[in-house]
Amino acid sequence: MTPPPMKPPAGHGLLDGKVVVITAAAGTGIGSAAARRCLEEGAEVVISDQHARRLGETRDELAQAHGDRVWSLPCDVTDESAVAALMAGAAGRFGRIDVLINNAGLGGTSSVLDMTDEQWLRVLDVTLNGTFRCTRAALRAMVAQGHGGAVVNNASVLGWRAQPGQAHYAAAKAGVMALTRCAALDVAAHGIRVNAVAPSLAMHPFLAKVTSDELLAELVGREAFGRSAEPWEVANVMVFLASDYASYLTGEVVSVSSQHA
């Protein structure tokens, strides 16, 4: 028997007074859910995405409930100058950056027998290099500010586990995990924390559009709860890692999964 769907909890002010920057936050996926949950927890939030129209629609929707505590700026995480502009824009708008949530990533399905260099490099550039560029820029800003901060990266259980056709994505997410651990040590002396979440399966319309029904059914069948996660359930763990409740966690990758061991 599949448990009934959960409902998002009410906010408890976990991020009161904090400024949060979130990449790939347009639409209905984990990024926009993270923006919503951060706002509900009291943060001022900068959302970013390379899709300007969808970003504007997401901003307008969030602003209806949260007013000028949400602001947006388009950014392509493969463009270093765009990443720098995002961080400068966020600091200019709200005065500082307290939290970065790296959500930008790109997937796809291809056997290594057929995968082209272009496919491999594109996934790596968005998913791993983009996370690096944004992390580097945010950490430099946080160190200069001198009052700590937190970075939360979106990895995947595929950084640990194998799945056919996912060599490029899995390699990129494993790289995000390693980046998380090493960056955490680089900035620990500055009181800055770097952690990651590793979701298994969070359902949203874009994922359903690019994944076959057969594969989705197989993936859902691996989950102990008999269902995929809601994006806000992953976002809740991101909020925890961004908050002061996680003050002694750094360099950790937290699995957000009900997959059987």
Summary of the structure (lengths in Angstrom):
residues: 261
radius of gyration: 17.4
end to end distance: 19.5
largest distance: 52.5
contacts: 900
relative contact order: 0.16
helix: 50%
strand: 14%
